[in-house]
């Protein structure tokens, strides 16, 4: 079965950096748009960033634009989220997801479009 395993979360201070990874298996990785979502305590899950299957197209939530960078390595079936200048409001469980875009090099922001989800990794930013 398809697996998405997120890692790299942790406890950091405001202004510091983390890099999340999401390793996938049993997935034709290069045919999927990959996204990162997050859910803070007491809040709904929200879109963070997405990257198209080729890696040429990316899209970010306004709240992370300029601070976070999504990238992918199709040879290693892995997607990354580089998070710089972290803020306390970035504290959440971060999950990766895969969306089959039927061969189109698109990015998807809609949560319901994603076919597969990972288990999430906790990111905590202290002030």
Protein Blocks (a to p, Z undefined) as FASTA:
>chain_A
ZZdddehiacddehiacddddddehiafklpccddddddehiacddfbdcdfkopaccdd
fklgokaccdddfklopacdddehiafklgccdddddddeehpacddfbfklpmbdcebj
addddZZ
